[in-house]
Amino acid sequence: MVKFRQLFITISVLAQLCYSCNNTTEELTQENTINKLADAYLKRLFKTFPGRNYRYEDLETQGLNFYNNSIEQLKVWHQFEDSLYVVLKKIDIEEEMARSARITYWILREELESSIQLRVCKEELWNVNHITGIHTYLINLIDSQPVKTLEQQEFALKRWAKVPEIIEIELFNLKRGLAEGYSMPKEIVQLVIDDLEQTLSANEQESVFMSPFRRSDNENFKNEWKHLATHSIIPAIDKYNLFLKEEYYPTTRESVSILDNEGGENCYQAYLRKQTSAKIKALQVFETGKRNVETNMDDITKIGKDIYNSDKIHVIIDSIKSDSSIRFNDKQEVLEHIQKLIVKAEKQSKNWFKNLPARNLEIKPYPIGSRSYGSYEFAPEDSTSYFRVNLDQPTKISKASLEKLVFHEAIPGHHFQIALENAIKGRHKISENVGYNGYIEGWARYAEALAEEMNLYTTEASLILRRTWNYRGMVVDPGLHLYRWNKEKVIEYMMESGGSYNSALSLYYRIIATPGQLTAYDVGGSEIFRFRELAKSQLGASFDLKEFHELILKNGSIPLTALEKEFELWLRDQK
């Protein structure tokens, strides 16, 4: 029956492609087929998992079933993925094919392959998570639920009335998971329980689930929402919390390693693929990370010996923290320093890059009270992008930490990568809904090191801090899951970089809850460096760094698997 259904879906996909072309003068070329497969994928994706659609106010696309956790519906989605992949694999990527079609192909292929590989984890059976679990999903979503118009209000009431049903399905899945050997560790379950206890303890006026009530002036809607929240939504969340405390926590696993779930080793490898978009083995991640951390530590001791008269890492880092010569007196000093860095980086970049972004970059401080530290902001409707920075406590900012941030977020980091990507003509909308941390953050990590080659840093302390944390995620993540590092070892290794105990503890929990995620930044950066060294060794004197950077940036955010293929073609042509 399953094979028959699979065949039926595959035939349906092909029929849709042919029907689309029969009703136009368009020929079903390879490029057209790729675009239509991507269209079909996005349409089905948004219908099955509406939360993946960033255009939240598109009510028709979002649908009422905003959280799909049904195992049966998930099976149907898997069959659709398989059918699409059957068609996609038959397509040969041609070198003369339009760049936009090649990008679409690589994105769609990575989405399908990584998703298929991840099925071994059976995530739906142990989805108790303080970062991406169902309670955080609902809490984060309810503040975004549009309730301005009568239509939106009616829609919101129908949609959130489904919460008890969603919770019942979640409880069924978790019970099944326990029976089949899948569960989240006790430490993470306790975090979720603590979160829920705090959420449920809020009074009616302050409850997060009363957000639509507080944002509306329609008394009828307010009354209906209040009834829905107090008699349906909150009791369902309370039932979920009670289940976690009384049934789930006592029987879930003590071990934090994913190896203690069924199929754990293959699952971890699948998570690495999903998080990094690279076909890289876990052992390779660990060894590469460890080797680079050791190199960084050697560099730190050499630099630290010269400027702080010590070769002990903790002494060097403490010296940087207490070094008043690299701190600022006020906001104006911080802004002026950032502006000088950006001007110098823009000028220097002409010698290192073939193409530069057309849009301007400006400094834009966060509003007072913001918890954010720094980021890059791309404004699609504007011709200017922004480097965001927190200036609430300027005297606590050091040049050593600020400079790395500027080069990561602005130039030559995210500004170059994101602004150039958005200038690509004819991009399929799949690229707007899918991104790859391995590539995006990998480029920004590479940019931090490139800025040193470009002589952009102004203090030696900056060169030290650039090396303190880098590559440690590649060590501690597989260290915890594959080598069963205990809590103390993980936290100690992370605190060696100068971070606090609380920040290290937070990362420890993050590694448990989202395996592989902490490796993405440096896996991406190390892959770009690997391609560069390979090109230099094979091309010798003919190697052109400008051309190399053009290759890395010209296709925008693509999977590292695709970037490797593009690099191989480029290297062959360069030879």
C-alpha positions in Angstrom: 0.0 0.0 0.0 2.8 2.4 0.9 4.7 1.7 -2.4 1.5 2.2 -4.4 0.9 5.5 -2.6 4.5 6.6 -3.3 4.2 5.7 -7.0 0.9 7.7 -7.1 2.5 10.8 -5.6 5.5 10.5 -8.0 3.1 10.3 -11.0 1.2 13.3 -9.6 4.3 15.4 -9.3 5.3 14.6 -12.9 1.7 15.2 -14.1 1.6 18.6 -12.4 4.9 19.6 -14.2 3.5 18.4 -17.6 0.1 20.1 -17.0 1.8 23.4 -16.2 3.7 23.3 -19.5 0.8 22.1 -21.6 -1.2 25.2 -20.6 1.5 27.6 -21.7 3.9 27.9 -24.5 6.7 27.1 -22.1 9.0 24.2 -22.9 9.7 21.7 -20.0 13.4 22.3 -20.0 15.8 21.3 -17.2 15.7 24.8 -15.8 11.9 25.0 -15.9 11.6 21.6 -14.3 13.9 22.7 -11.4 11.8 25.8 -10.8 8.5 23.9 -10.9 9.8 21.3 -8.5 10.8 24.2 -6.2 7.4 25.7 -6.6 5.7 22.4 -5.7 8.0 21.9 -2.7 7.3 25.4 -1.2 3.6 25.1 -1.7 3.5 21.7 0.0 5.9 22.8 2.7 3.8 25.8 3.8 0.7 23.7 3.7 2.2 20.9 5.9 4.3 23.2 8.1 2.7 26.6 8.0 5.1 28.0 10.6 7.9 27.8 8.0 6.3 30.6 6.0 7.8 33.9 6.9 4.9 35.8 5.5 2.8 35.3 8.6 -0.1 37.5 7.7 -0.9 35.4 4.6 -3.8 33.7 6.2 -4.7 31.4 3.2 -1.1 30.1 3.0 -0.8 29.6 6.8 -4.0 27.6 7.3 -5.6 26.7 10.5 -3.3 23.7 11.3 -0.4 25.9 12.3 1.5 23.2 14.1 1.6 19.8 12.4 2.8 17.1 14.7 0.7 14.2 13.4 2.7 11.1 12.6 0.3 10.1 9.8 0.6 13.5 8.1 4.4 13.4 8.6 4.4 10.1 6.7 2.5 11.7 3.8 5.1 14.5 3.8 7.9 12.0 3.7 6.3 10.3 0.7 6.1 13.7 -1.1 9.7 14.4 -0.4 10.7 11.0 -1.8 8.7 11.6 -4.9 10.2 15.0 -5.5 13.7 13.5 -5.0 13.1 10.8 -7.6 12.4 13.5 -10.2 15.2 15.8 -9.1 17.9 13.1 -9.2 17.1 12.6 -12.9 18.2 16.2 -13.7 21.7 16.8 -14.9 23.2 20.1 -13.8 24.6 21.7 -16.9 27.4 24.2 -16.7 25.7 26.5 -19.2 22.5 26.4 -17.1 21.3 29.8 -15.7 22.9 30.5 -12.3 19.5 31.0 -10.7 18.4 27.5 -11.7 21.6 26.0 -10.4 21.2 27.7 -7.1 17.6 26.5 -6.9 18.6 23.0 -7.7 21.3 22.8 -5.0 19.0 24.3 -2.4 16.2 21.9 -3.2 18.5 18.9 -3.3 20.1 19.7 0.1 16.7 20.3 1.7 15.5 16.9 0.5 18.6 14.9 1.2 19.2 16.3 4.6 15.6 15.9 5.6 15.5 12.3 4.4 18.7 11.5 6.3 17.3 13.1 9.5 14.3 10.7 9.6 16.4 8.2 11.5 16.2 10.6 14.5 12.4 10.4 14.8 12.4 14.0 16.2 8.6 13.9 16.6 8.9 11.3 19.3 11.1 13.3 21.7 10.3 16.9 21.0 10.7 18.2 24.6 13.0 21.2 24.1 13.5 24.5 25.8 14.7 26.1 22.5 12.5 24.7 19.7 9.9 22.6 21.6 6.1 23.0 21.2 5.7 25.3 24.2 8.3 27.7 22.9 6.8 27.6 19.5 3.3 28.5 20.8 4.7 31.2 23.1 6.8 32.8 20.4 4.0 32.6 17.9 1.1 34.0 19.9 2.7 37.5 20.0 2.8 37.5 16.2 -0.7 36.3 15.7 -2.4 39.2 13.7 -5.7 40.4 15.3 -6.2 43.8 13.7 -9.1 43.0 11.4 -12.3 41.1 12.0 -11.1 38.5 9.6 -7.9 38.0 11.5 -9.7 37.8 14.8 -12.1 35.2 13.5 -9.1 33.3 12.0 -7.1 33.5 15.3 -10.0 32.1 17.4 -10.4 29.1 15.0 -6.7 28.5 14.8 -5.9 28.6 18.5 -8.9 26.5 19.3 -6.8 23.6 17.9 -4.2 23.8 20.7 -5.8 21.1 22.9 -5.8 18.7 19.9 -2.2 19.6 19.1 -1.2 18.9 22.8 -3.0 15.5 22.8 -1.1 14.5 19.7 2.1 15.6 21.3 1.4 13.5 24.4 0.7 10.5 22.2 4.0 11.0 20.4 6.0 11.3 23.5 4.5 8.2 25.0 5.3 6.3 21.8 8.8 7.7 21.9 9.4 6.3 25.4 8.1 2.9 24.3 10.4 2.9 21.3 13.6 4.2 23.0 13.5 7.9 22.1 13.5 10.6 24.8 15.0 13.9 25.8 17.5 13.9 28.8 16.2 14.8 32.2 18.2 18.0 32.4 16.4 19.4 29.3 13.0 18.2 30.5 13.5 20.0 33.8 14.3 23.2 31.9 11.1 22.9 30.0 9.1 22.2 33.2 10.7 25.2 34.8 9.7 27.4 31.8 6.2 26.1 31.9 5.8 26.6 35.6 6.8 30.3 35.2 4.6 30.8 32.2 1.6 29.2 33.9 2.1 31.1 37.1 1.4 34.5 35.4 -1.9 36.1 36.3 -4.6 36.7 33.7 -3.5 40.2 32.8 0.1 39.2 32.3 -0.3 35.8 30.7 1.5 35.4 27.4 -1.6 33.6 26.1 -3.6 36.7 26.6 -1.5 38.7 24.1 -4.2 38.8 21.4 -6.7 40.0 24.1 -4.4 42.9 25.0 -3.7 43.9 21.4 -7.4 44.3 20.4 -10.0 46.9 20.9 -12.9 44.7 19.8 -14.8 43.8 23.0 -16.6 40.8 21.4 -13.3 39.4 20.3 -11.7 40.1 23.7 -14.5 38.2 25.5 -14.2 35.2 23.1 -10.4 35.1 23.4 -10.5 35.3 27.1 -12.9 32.4 27.3 -10.7 30.4 24.8 -7.5 31.1 26.6 -8.8 30.4 30.1 -10.9 27.3 29.3 -9.0 25.8 26.4 -5.4 27.0 25.7 -4.1 27.3 29.2 -5.6 24.1 30.5 -4.1 22.2 27.6 -0.6 23.7 28.3 -1.1 22.8 32.0 -2.0 19.2 31.0 1.2 19.0 29.0 3.2 20.3 31.9 1.6 17.8 34.3 2.4 15.0 32.0 6.1 16.0 31.8 6.3 16.2 35.6 4.5 13.1 36.5 5.0 10.7 33.6 7.8 11.8 31.3 10.5 13.1 33.6 10.6 10.0 35.9 11.1 7.6 32.9 13.2 9.7 30.5 17.0 9.1 30.1 19.7 10.4 32.4 22.4 10.4 29.8 22.8 13.6 27.7 24.5 11.8 24.7 22.3 11.3 21.7 23.9 7.8 21.4 21.5 6.6 24.1 18.5 7.2 21.7 17.8 4.4 19.2 19.9 4.9 16.1 21.8 7.7 18.0 25.1 7.5 16.0 23.4 7.8 12.6 21.1 10.5 14.1 24.0 12.6 15.2 25.6 12.4 11.7 22.2 13.4 10.2 22.1 16.4 12.6 25.6 17.5 11.5 24.4 17.4 7.9 21.3 19.4 8.6 23.0 22.0 10.7 26.2 22.5 8.6 24.9 21.5 5.1 28.2 19.6 4.6 28.9 15.9 4.1 31.4 15.8 6.9 32.0 13.0 9.4 31.6 13.6 13.1 35.2 12.4 13.8 36.5 14.8 11.2 34.6 17.7 12.8 36.1 16.8 16.2 39.7 16.4 15.0 39.6 19.5 12.8 38.2 21.6 15.7 40.7 20.2 18.2 43.6 20.9 15.9 42.6 24.5 15.2 41.9 25.2 18.9 45.4 24.0 19.7 46.9 26.3 16.9 44.8 29.2 18.3 46.0 28.6 21.8 49.7 28.6 20.6 49.1 31.9 18.9 47.4 33.4 21.9 50.3 32.5 24.2 52.8 34.0 21.8 50.9 37.3 21.4 50.0 37.4 25.1 53.7 36.9 26.1 54.6 40.0 24.1 51.9 42.4 25.4 51.0 41.0 28.8 54.2 39.2 29.8 52.4 35.9 30.4 51.9 32.7 28.4 49.0 31.5 30.6 45.7 31.7 28.7 43.5 32.7 31.7 46.0 35.4 32.7 46.1 36.8 29.2 42.3 36.9 28.9 41.9 38.5 32.3 44.5 41.1 31.3 42.5 42.0 28.2 39.3 42.4 30.4 41.1 44.8 32.7 43.1 46.7 30.0 41.8 50.3 30.2 43.8 51.3 27.1 41.4 49.4 24.8 38.2 50.7 26.3 36.0 53.7 25.4 34.9 56.7 27.3 31.5 57.3 25.7 29.1 56.4 22.9 30.7 58.9 20.5 34.1 57.3 20.8 32.6 53.9 20.0 30.7 55.2 17.0 33.8 57.0 15.7 35.9 53.9 16.1 33.4 51.7 14.2 33.2 54.3 11.4 37.0 54.3 11.0 37.0 50.5 10.8 34.2 50.4 8.2 35.9 53.1 6.1 39.2 51.3 6.2 37.6 48.0 5.4 35.7 49.4 2.4 38.9 50.9 1.1 41.0 47.7 1.6 38.3 45.5 0.1 39.0 46.8 -3.3 42.3 44.9 -3.2 40.7 41.7 -2.0 37.3 41.4 -3.8 36.3 41.5 -7.4 32.8 42.8 -6.8 31.6 45.0 -3.9 28.0 45.5 -2.7 26.3 48.5 -4.3 24.3 49.4 -1.2 25.6 51.6 1.5 26.3 50.5 5.1 25.5 52.7 8.1 25.8 52.3 11.9 22.5 52.0 13.7 22.5 51.6 17.5 19.9 49.5 19.1 17.1 51.2 21.1 18.0 51.7 24.8 17.3 48.6 26.8 17.9 46.1 24.0 19.5 42.8 25.0 21.1 42.4 21.6 24.9 42.9 21.3 25.4 43.4 17.6 24.0 42.3 14.2 23.7 43.0 10.5 20.4 44.3 9.3 19.4 44.0 5.6 16.5 46.3 4.6 15.0 44.9 1.3 13.0 48.1 0.7 16.0 50.4 1.3 19.3 51.0 -0.5 21.1 51.0 2.8 22.1 48.2 5.2 22.8 48.6 8.9 25.4 47.5 11.4 23.5 47.3 14.7 25.3 47.8 18.0 24.4 48.1 21.6 25.7 51.3 23.1 23.9 51.2 26.5 27.2 50.8 28.4 29.9 52.2 26.2 32.6 52.2 28.9 32.3 48.4 29.2 33.0 47.9 25.5 36.6 47.0 24.5 38.1 47.4 21.1 39.2 43.7 21.3 35.6 42.4 21.3 34.1 45.2 19.1 36.5 44.8 16.2 35.8 41.1 15.7 32.1 41.9 15.8 32.4 44.6 13.1 34.3 42.4 10.7 31.9 39.5 11.3 28.7 41.4 10.9 29.7 44.2 8.5 32.7 44.2 6.3 33.9 41.8 5.0 31.4 39.6 6.7 27.6 39.5 6.5 27.3 42.8 4.6 29.3 41.4 1.7 27.6 38.0 1.7 24.0 39.1 2.2 24.0 42.3 0.1 25.7 40.5 -2.8 23.2 37.6 -2.5 20.2 39.9 -2.7 21.6 41.5 -5.8 21.4 38.2 -7.7 18.8 38.5 -10.5 16.1 35.8 -11.0 16.4 34.1 -7.6 13.7 31.6 -6.8 11.7 32.4 -3.7 13.0 29.1 -2.1 16.2 31.0 -1.4 14.2 33.5 0.7 12.8 30.8 2.9 15.9 28.6 3.3 19.3 29.5 4.6 22.4 27.6 5.6 24.3 28.6 8.8 27.3 26.5 7.6 27.6 28.9 4.7 26.3 32.2 6.1 28.1 32.0 9.5 30.9 30.1 7.9 31.6 33.1 5.6 31.4 35.5 8.6 33.8 33.4 10.6 36.2 33.3 7.6 35.8 37.1 7.3 37.0 37.5 10.9 40.3 35.8 9.9 40.5 37.5 6.5 40.3 40.9 8.3 43.5 40.1 10.0 45.2 39.4 6.6 43.8 42.7 5.4 45.4 44.4 8.4 42.1 45.8 9.7 42.5 45.1 13.4 44.0 48.0 15.4 45.0 46.1 18.6 46.9 42.9 19.4 44.3 42.2 22.0 41.8 41.9 19.1 43.9 39.2 17.5 43.8 37.3 20.8 40.1 37.5 21.3 39.5 36.5 17.7 41.1 33.1 18.6 39.6 32.4 22.0 36.3 30.8 21.1 36.7 29.8 17.4 36.5 26.1 16.7 35.6 25.1 20.2 32.0 24.4 19.1 33.5 21.7 16.8 35.1 20.0 19.8 32.5 20.3 22.6 29.5 19.3 20.5 30.8 15.9 19.3 32.7 15.7 22.5 29.5 15.6 24.5 27.5 13.4 22.1 30.0 11.0 20.7 32.8 10.9 23.3 30.4 11.3 26.3 32.1 14.3 27.9 30.5 15.0 31.2 29.0 18.4 32.2 32.1 19.6 34.0 34.5 18.8 31.1 32.2 20.6 28.6 31.8 23.7 30.7 35.5 23.8 31.6 36.5 23.6 28.0 34.2 26.4 27.0 35.2 28.6 29.9 38.9 28.4 28.8 37.9 30.9 26.1 37.1 33.5 28.7 33.3 33.1 29.0 31.3 33.0 32.2 30.0 29.9 33.9 26.4 30.8 33.1 27.2 31.4 29.4 29.0 28.0 29.2 26.1 26.3 31.0 23.7 27.8 28.5 25.8 26.4 25.6 25.9 23.0 27.3 22.1 22.8 27.3 22.0 24.1 23.7 24.4 21.2 22.6 22.1 18.7 24.2 18.9 20.1 22.8 20.1 20.9 19.3 22.9 18.4 18.4 25.3 19.7 15.8 24.2 23.3 15.8 27.2 24.7 17.6 29.5 23.3 14.9 28.0 25.2 12.0 30.0 28.4 12.2 33.4 26.9 12.2 32.7 23.9 10.0 31.7 26.5 7.4 34.7 28.7 8.0 37.1 25.7 7.9 35.6 24.4 4.7 36.2 27.8 2.9 39.8 27.8 4.2 40.2 24.2 3.0 39.0 25.1 -0.5 41.3 28.1 -0.5 44.4 26.1 0.5 43.6 23.4 -2.0 43.3 26.0 -4.8 46.6 27.6 -3.8 48.4 24.3 -3.8 47.1 23.2 -7.2 47.2 26.6 -9.0 50.4 27.9 -7.5 51.3 31.4 -8.8 48.1 31.6 -10.9 45.9 31.5 -7.8 43.9 34.8 -7.6 42.3 35.5 -4.2 39.9 38.0 -5.8 38.6 35.3 -8.1 38.3 32.8 -5.2 36.2 35.2 -3.2 34.0 35.9 -6.2 33.4 32.1 -6.5 32.5 31.8 -2.8 30.1 34.8 -2.8 28.5 34.8 -6.3 25.8 32.2 -5.6 24.6 33.5 -2.2 23.6 31.2 0.6 23.9 27.8 -0.8 24.7 24.5 1.0 28.3 23.6 1.6 27.7 20.5 -0.4 26.9 22.7 -3.4 29.7 25.1 -2.7 32.1 22.2 -2.9 30.7 21.1 -6.3 31.0 24.7 -7.6 34.5 24.9 -6.3 35.5 21.7 -8.1 34.2 23.0 -11.4 35.9 26.4 -10.8 39.2 24.7 -10.0 39.0 22.6 -13.1 38.4 25.7 -15.2 41.2 27.6 -13.6 43.6 24.8 -14.4 
